[in-house]
């Protein structure tokens, strides 16, 4: 299920070219065009889920698969440490209405992020 107006669905469907760093039947991951860290990879489910707050029980498997994909990508990229971030809703900084995780690495990160 995709949304014809969604930027990430267009990437998933090949309407917008990308160079995946990881892909399988459920997920695609690619470098962010506006990186906030030396390594900034977006991990996106191929199924259109507008936000985590709109996920359903049936989405549990793909959401869990994203965690495993993040671990795999980090190992392939030889990252010693990384941060995995999900923004939910405009007030949290979500700019594309399609669930996506930011895998960030390459610099020391503190809490809270800033």
Secondary structure, DSSP 8 states (H G I E B T S, - for coil): ---TT-HHHHHHTTSS----SEE-SSEEEEE-TT-SSSEEEEEEESS--S-GGG--GGGHHHHHHHHHHHHHHHHHTT-S--EEEE--SGGGT--SSS-EEEEEESS---SS--
